[in-house]
Amino acid sequence: MTRILFIIASAIFLCALLVIFPAPTSSLTVVAIVIAEWGYYYALLAIGLAAIAWRRGSQLTALLALLAAMLSLSPTLRAFQIAKTLPARCDQAFGETAHNEKPFRVLSLFRPSSFPDVAMTTHTYYEELELELYQSKNSSAPQPLIVMIHGGSWKGGSKAELPGFNSYLAHENYAVAAIGYRHAPKWQFPEQVDDVFHAIDFLKMRAAELHLDTTRIVLVGRSAGGQLALSAANAGRDPAIRGVIAFYPPTDLVFGYDHPSPRWVIDSGEILRAYLGGTPPEKRDQYLAASPINFVGPNTPPTLLIHGGLDPLVPHVHSEMLAARLEQARVPHFYLSLGWATHGCDANLDGPSGQLSCYCINRFLSAVFR
């Protein structure tokens, strides 16, 4: 039993290290999300193991388990520290608003959010493409529109991902259209960006019937969807797009190809070749056109970037480079860097990354829809 406890404690400790070091494989990326965003539960497990080991006289096992607990709690503690300065930073970026919400609440970690006042309907918007529209049941007034664009390396993923986040925004009296789009390699850039505008055109045609205010639109995307959201927003094709929010987006695809992700995590080179039809020397114009960083200018709408510092799929340098370019162009923007977080850090709406992200998003939406 002592040996088994030591093995378990060692495994727990090694997993907890994923809040310090990037995950070395795709499977461990999922573990890293769990440790970072639900680590407070993981810490309770580790503390329980430490107590059992201590009673059995295995001090080394108890120490390993306690170290794992401390590491697992570190994202929560770091989120608490960020929350202290976040309101002032948001004031500077978005302007002061009458906002009484706190950026981070410890009790919310243990109270999963639910939104029974939100309804979802499905609509076909272009050929066979569908979108899911989330709206509050309690509002009949036209609502500002958020277009949600899923990730999945441009070749997969679904409009149905993270429905809790969509419901949360609908609960805040925004209409959220989570869209599907055509996937690579059959369909390549810019077809996916065109699909974003197909969805917007459909929603504008149905605005009166669906109670939408399509004069106020914000695009939100995750990962590959973040690249699509940024590309669509920077295209300048629709002045109704008031802002763009991107979670862990690839922003410079030439840079991304030249600096690939670890092969055991993801084959980023193969993904880019499928999306853009070849390598940068073969399809340079495609790579440049698909890189949002190349299209920052006077017409770029306000931008919110959210990225984890331990992201092994899309390194956080992508958001850092785009934030620097936005700063040079004097585009209103905010970059929320989450040092403990990995790709998919918004999976837990009530976790450390989820709470801070929701706070920034609410402040951003209030500013751009004002």
Residue pairs with C-beta under 8 A, 6 or more apart in sequence:
1 56
2 53
2 56
2 57
2 58
2 61
5 49
5 52
5 53
5 56
5 58
5 61
6 53
6 58
6 60
6 61
6 64
8 49
9 46
9 49
9 50
9 53
9 61
9 62
9 64
9 65
9 68
10 64
12 42
12 45
12 46
12 49
12 64
12 65
12 68
13 64
13 65
13 67
13 68
13 71
15 31
15 35
15 42
15 68
16 35
16 39
16 42
16 46
16 67
16 68
16 69
16 71
16 72
17 71
18 28
18 31
18 32
18 35
18 36
18 310
18 342
19 32
19 35
19 36
19 39
19 71
19 72
19 74
19 75
19 310
19 340
20 71
20 310
21 310
22 32
22 310
22 311
22 312
22 342
23 29
23 31
23 32
23 265
23 310
23 312
23 342
24 262
24 264
24 265
24 312
25 264
25 265
26 264
26 265
26 266
29 265
29 312
29 313
29 342
29 343
29 344
32 310
32 342
33 342
33 343
33 344
33 345
33 347
33 348
34 42
35 42
35 71
35 72
36 75
36 308
36 310
36 340
36 341
36 342
36 345
36 351
36 352
36 353
37 75
37 341
37 345
37 347
37 348
37 351
37 352
37 353
37 354
38 348
38 351
39 71
39 72
39 73
39 74
39 75
39 76
39 352
40 72
40 73
40 76
40 109
40 110
42 68
42 69
42 72
43 68
43 69
43 70
43 72
43 73
44 69
46 65
46 66
46 68
46 69
46 72
47 65
47 66
47 69
49 61
49 65
50 61
50 62
50 63
50 65
50 66
50 69
51 62
53 59
53 61
53 62
53 65
54 62
74 340
75 340
75 341
75 351
75 352
75 353
76 106
76 109
76 352
78 339
78 340
78 352
79 104
79 338
79 352
79 353
79 355
79 356
80 104
80 106
82 103
82 104
82 338
82 356
83 102
83 103
83 104
83 355
83 356
83 359
86 103
86 356
86 359
86 360
87 99
87 103
89 334
90 334
90 359
90 360
90 363
91 97
93 332
93 333
93 334
94 302
94 332
94 334
94 363
94 364
94 366
94 367
95 367
97 363
97 366
97 367
97 370
99 362
99 363
99 366
101 359
101 362
102 359
103 355
103 356
103 359
103 360
104 352
104 355
104 356
104 359
105 355
108 350
108 355
109 350
109 351
109 352
111 350
112 350
113 164
113 168
113 349
113 350
115 164
115 167
115 168
115 170
115 171
117 136
117 137
117 138
117 171
118 134
118 135
118 136
118 137
118 167
118 170
118 171
119 134
119 135
119 136
119 137
120 132
120 133
120 134
120 135
120 163
120 166
120 167
121 132
121 133
121 135
122 130
122 131
122 132
122 133
123 130
123 131
123 132
123 133
123 202
123 206
124 130
125 131
125 179
125 198
125 199
125 202
125 203
126 195
126 198
126 199
126 202
129 179
129 180
129 181
129 182
129 195
129 198
129 199
130 159
130 179
130 180
131 159
131 177
131 178
131 179
131 180
131 199
131 202
131 203
132 159
132 160
132 163
132 166
132 177
132 178
133 175
133 176
133 177
133 178
133 210
134 163
134 166
134 167
134 169
134 170
134 175
134 176
134 177
134 178
135 143
135 170
135 175
135 176
135 210
135 211
136 143
136 170
136 171
136 173
139 173
139 211
140 211
141 211
142 207
142 211
142 212
142 213
143 173
143 174
143 175
143 211
143 212
143 213
144 174
144 175
144 213
144 216
144 217
144 218
144 365
144 369
145 174
145 175
145 177
145 203
145 212
145 213
145 214
145 216
145 217
145 218
146 169
146 174
146 175
146 176
146 177
146 217
146 218
146 219
146 220
146 365
147 177
147 179
147 196
147 199
147 200
147 203
147 217
147 218
147 219
147 220
147 229
148 159
148 165
148 166
148 176
148 177
148 178
148 179
148 220
148 221
148 225
149 179
149 181
149 196
149 219
149 220
149 221
149 222
149 225
149 226
149 228
149 229
150 157
150 158
150 159
150 161
150 178
150 179
150 180
150 221
150 222
150 225
151 157
151 161
151 221
151 222
151 223
151 224
151 225
151 226
152 158
152 183
152 223
152 224
152 225
153 184
153 223
153 224
153 266
153 271
153 275
154 183
154 184
154 189
154 192
154 224
154 271
154 274
154 275
155 183
155 184
155 185
155 271
155 274
155 275
156 183
157 224
157 225
158 180
159 178
159 179
159 180
160 178
161 178
161 222
162 222
162 346
162 347
163 178
164 349
165 346
165 349
166 176
166 178
168 349
168 358
169 176
169 361
170 176
172 362
172 365
174 365
175 210
175 211
175 212
175 213
177 199
177 203
179 195
179 196
179 199
180 195
181 191
181 192
181 195
181 196
181 228
182 191
182 192
182 195
184 192
184 271
184 274
184 275
185 274
185 275
188 274
188 275
188 276
188 277
188 286
189 275
189 276
189 286
189 289
189 290
190 231
190 289
190 290
192 228
193 228
193 231
193 232
193 235
196 219
196 228
196 229
196 232
197 232
197 237
197 238
200 214
200 217
200 238
200 240
203 210
203 212
203 214
204 212
204 214
206 212
207 213
207 214
214 240
215 240
216 240
216 242
216 368
216 369
217 238
217 240
217 241
217 242
218 241
218 242
218 243
218 244
218 245
218 364
218 365
218 368
218 369
219 229
219 232
219 233
219 241
219 243
219 244
219 245
220 229
220 244
220 245
220 246
220 247
220 361
221 227
221 228
221 229
221 230
221 244
221 245
221 246
221 247
221 249
222 246
222 247
222 248
222 249
222 344
222 346
223 247
223 248
223 249
223 250
223 313
223 314
223 343
224 250
224 275
225 249
226 246
226 247
226 248
226 249
226 250
227 246
227 249
227 250
227 251
227 253
227 290
227 292
229 244
229 245
229 246
229 249
230 244
230 246
230 249
230 251
230 292
230 303
230 322
231 290
231 292
231 295
232 241
232 244
233 241
233 243
233 244
233 300
233 301
233 303
234 244
234 292
234 295
234 296
234 297
234 299
234 300
235 295
236 299
241 301
242 301
242 302
242 368
242 369
243 301
243 302
243 303
243 304
243 364
243 365
243 368
244 301
244 302
244 303
244 304
245 303
245 304
245 305
245 306
245 361
245 364
246 303
246 304
246 305
246 306
246 319
247 306
247 307
247 345
247 346
247 357
248 306
248 307
248 308
248 311
248 313
248 314
248 316
248 318
248 319
248 343
248 344
248 345
249 292
249 305
249 307
249 314
249 318
249 319
249 322
250 256
250 314
250 318
251 291
251 292
251 293
251 318
251 319
251 321
251 322
252 291
252 293
252 294
252 318
252 321
252 322
253 272
253 276
253 287
253 290
253 291
254 280
254 284
254 287
254 288
254 291
255 291
255 318
255 321
256 268
256 272
256 314
256 318
257 268
257 269
257 272
257 279
257 280
257 287
258 280
259 315
260 267
260 268
260 269
261 267
261 268
261 312
261 313
261 314
261 315
262 312
265 312
265 313
266 312
266 313
268 313
272 287
273 279
275 290
276 283
276 286
276 287
276 290
277 283
277 286
278 286
280 287
288 294
292 322
293 321
293 322
293 325
296 322
296 325
296 326
296 328
296 329
296 331
297 329
298 329
300 326
300 329
300 331
301 331
301 368
302 331
302 332
302 333
302 364
302 367
302 368
303 322
303 326
303 331
303 332
303 333
303 334
304 333
304 334
304 336
304 360
304 361
304 364
305 319
305 322
305 323
305 333
305 334
305 335
305 336
306 319
306 335
306 336
306 338
306 345
306 346
306 353
306 357
306 360
307 314
307 316
307 318
307 319
307 320
307 335
307 336
307 337
307 338
307 341
308 316
308 338
308 339
308 340
308 341
308 342
308 343
308 345
308 353
309 316
309 337
309 338
309 339
309 340
309 341
310 339
310 340
310 341
310 342
311 341
311 342
311 343
311 345
312 342
312 343
313 343
314 343
316 337
319 335
319 337
320 335
320 337
323 333
323 335
326 333
327 333
334 360
334 364
336 356
336 357
336 360
338 345
338 352
338 353
338 356
340 352
341 352
341 353
345 353
345 354
345 357
346 353
346 354
346 357
347 354
348 354
349 355
349 358
